[in-house]
Amino acid sequence: MIFPTYVIQTKNHWLVGTQWAYGKGTVTMHDEGFSCTCKKKPRTACSHIKNVKLMLYGTFDEHYNYS
């Protein structure tokens, strides 16, 4: 399932098709929004999608420990 985003305009975005790998799933940007493979039938956007959005907003890096 693809979850739309209202802050990032994903239609024809230069990152469409990009995949971000996480331990239990992969987030992909589509023209319509974001999807993740961590759940079979998601009803809401998972934390992986939220994390990718925060990274794109530029706010996640200051709260994330890369080590």
N, C-alpha and C positions, 0 to 999 in steps of 0.2 A: 504494500500500500504506500502511496506517495502522500506525504504531508506537506501542504503548501506553507510558504512563509510570506509574511507581509512586509517585512523590512528589507529583505534582500530580493531584488528583482531577478529571479532565476531564468526567466524567459530569455533565450539567446545569450545567457551569461557565459563568459569565457571559461568558467569552471564546470560547465555542464558536462557530465560524463566522468568527472573526477570521483575517485573512490578513496575513502579514508577507512583504513583497517583498524578494528578494535578486537579485543580478545574473543568476543562471542558474536561478532557481526561486522558487516561492512556497510558504511553509509555511502550512498551515491547521490550526487546532485543531478536532477532532471529539470527539464524546462518547466515542469509543473510544481517542483519543490524537492523534497528529500525523501529517500527511502532507506531502510535498514533491514538487514537480513537476520537480526538477532531473534525476532519473534515470527511465528508462522502467521498469526492473525492479529496484528496490532490494532488497537482502538485509538491509541494516542501516540504521539511522537515519543520515542524512547530517549533515554539520557544520552545515547550516542549522537543522535541527531541534534539534541540541544547543545552538546559539547562542540560539534562542528559549527553550529550557528554562532556560538560564543567566540570561537576562534576566528571566524570570519568578521565578526563585529570588532575584534581586536581587544576584547575584554577578558578572555579566558586565560591568556598567557600569564597574566600577573597572579593568578590564583592556582596555577598548575605547576607541580614539581616534576621536571623532566628526568630526574635521576632515578 
